[in-house]
Amino acid sequence: MKLSKQFPLNALRVFEAVARHGSFTRAGEELGMTQTAVSYQIKLLEENVGEPLFLRRPRHIRLTETGERLAPQVSEAFEMLQVAMAEARGETEVTLQITCLATFASQWLARRLGNFQLANPNIAVRLSTSDSLVDFGREAVDVGIRSGMGEWPGLRADKLMNVYFTPMLSPALAESIGGVHEPADLLKLRIFDPTDPWWHQWLEAAGVSVPSHEKRSTSSYGAQAYEAAAAVAGQGVAILTPDFYPEELASGKLIRPFDLQCTDGRGYWLAYPESRRNVPKIKAFRNWILEEMNVAATSGS
């Protein structure tokens, strides 16, 4: 009885799920329990701890200060138990589910993930790309790489890099108009995508009047990587992040005719639930990618 009171494992398991989902209902769906049963287990745990773990509001709950301290430790403990059980069964592989923006995935992450696998042979990586924000509480995802200001409720975000942008095009396309000598020359060519706010910002910074788009093609390929591929093929001018295309610039497949580059304050971030920040596989990936970013920044690639 004494051990049971000190270690209410079932209630802790329910608490971990509720903290992760931010919902009694969704936690119950995951665990195969009714909402009433979930509430009962949380009540038992709160009685054991001696303090409330959640602030209950109509259609909304959030962790108390005590709950916020407890959640990451409980999450880490269950992750360690899962690893221990997997090892006992001879299952040495752990899966890390990553969701990432398409351009970052193709131009940066995919080229380096092999290094992570070599350093962590027991972690199998599953990478998916999406421009939508993943709900960590509903989808089987461990970490996400997002673009923005790094402010997502309930998530911890580590900044990976700032985002800068500048027009880039193929040398052959530039030569088709006798060369690009001043920013206004770019407007003689096809633009990907002229409605993109990045174009407005860059042209204004370059002292060029932003033209009306009514008579221009407004083709959009959905991701920067696709517009870059079209630019390499000589189909138009794309506004791109130079850090993603060092090889294309070095080989001459693309040129950036002007040194001017701008930023809208956004960056790329590694995001994951605050309550899971100490999960071993997430810590391993976070430490690796931050180190890789540091190496890339130092080497200029």
C-alpha positions, 0 to 999 in steps of 0.5 A, spaced: 500 500 500 505 504 501 509 503 494 502 504 491 501 511 494 508 513 492 508 511 485 500 511 482 503 509 475 496 508 472 494 516 474 501 518 472 500 515 465 493 518 464 496 525 467 502 524 461 497 523 456 492 529 458 498 534 459 501 532 452 494 533 449 491 539 453 485 535 453 481 530 458 477 527 452 483 526 447 487 523 452 481 518 454 481 517 446 488 515 446 488 511 452 481 507 451 478 511 457 472 515 458 472 522 460 470 520 467 475 515 468 480 520 466 478 525 471 478 520 476 485 518 475 487 526 475 483 527 481 487 521 485 494 524 482 492 531 485 490 528 492 497 524 492 501 530 490 497 535 495 496 540 489 491 541 483 495 539 477 490 543 472 486 549 472 479 547 469 476 552 465 470 551 460 472 547 454 479 549 456 484 546 461 492 548 462 497 546 467 498 549 474 505 551 476 506 544 479 503 541 473 508 544 469 514 542 473 511 535 473 509 534 466 516 533 463 519 529 468 513 524 467 514 524 460 521 523 460 520 517 465 515 514 461 520 514 455 525 511 459 520 505 461 519 504 453 526 504 451 527 499 457 522 495 455 524 495 447 531 493 449 528 487 454 524 485 448 530 486 443 527 492 440 533 496 440 530 501 434 527 507 436 523 512 431 523 519 431 518 522 427 519 529 424 515 534 420 518 539 416 517 544 411 518 542 404 524 547 402 528 546 408 527 538 408 530 538 401 535 544 401 538 543 408 535 537 412 535 531 407 542 532 405 545 532 413 540 527 416 545 521 414 550 524 419 544 524 425 543 516 423 550 515 424 551 518 430 545 515 433 544 508 430 538 506 434 534 512 432 530 510 426 528 517 422 521 518 419 521 525 415 514 528 412 513 534 409 508 539 410 506 547 410 501 546 415 502 546 422 501 539 425 497 538 432 502 535 436 497 532 441 493 529 435 498 526 430 504 522 431 510 527 431 515 528 435 518 534 432 517 539 427 521 544 423 517 551 422 517 558 419 515 563 423 517 568 430 517 562 434 511 563 438 507 557 438 502 556 445 505 549 449 511 548 444 518 549 446 522 552 440 529 553 438 531 557 433 535 554 427 536 560 422 534 567 420 531 567 413 534 572 408 531 573 401 534 576 395 532 575 387 536 569 384 536 567 376 540 563 371 545 567 367 542 565 361 536 568 363 540 574 365 543 575 358 537 574 354 535 581 356 543 584 356 544 582 363 541 585 369 545 591 371 540 595 376 534 592 380 529 595 375 531 590 370 528 584 374 521 587 372 523 585 364 523 578 366 518 573 369 517 573 376 515 567 381 511 569 385 509 577 384 504 577 389 509 574 394 510 579 400 518 578 399 518 581 392 514 587 395 519 588 401 525 587 397 523 592 391 522 597 396 528 596 399 532 597 392 528 603 391 524 600 385 516 602 385 512 596 386 508 594 379 501 592 379 500 585 378 494 586 374 498 584 367 503 580 370 503 572 371 502 570 378 504 563 377 506 560 384 509 553 385 507 552 392 514 552 395 521 556 395 524 549 392 520 548 386 521 556 384 528 555 385 528 549 380 524 553 375 529 559 376 535 554 375 531 552 368 531 559 366 524 560 367 524 566 371 526 570 377 525 567 384 526 570 390 530 565 394 534 564 401 541 564 399 543 559 405 539 554 401 543 554 395 550 555 396 552 549 390 547 552 385 551 559 386 558 556 386 556 552 380 553 558 376 547 555 375 544 561 379 546 568 380 544 573 385 545 580 381 545 584 387 548 584 394 542 587 397 538 581 401 532 583 406 528 579 412 521 579 415 524 577 421 521 570 421 526 564 422 526 557 422 525 553 428 525 546 431 518 546 435 516 540 440 511 540 446 514 543 452 512 537 456 517 532 452 523 536 451 527 531 456 525 525 451 532 522 449 530 522 442 528 529 442 534 531 446 539 527 441 536 530 435 535 537 438 543 537 440 545 534 433 541 539 429 543 545 433 550 543 432 550 542 425 547 549 424 553 552 428 558 548 424 554 550 417 554 558 420 561 557 421 563 554 415 559 559 411 555 553 408 
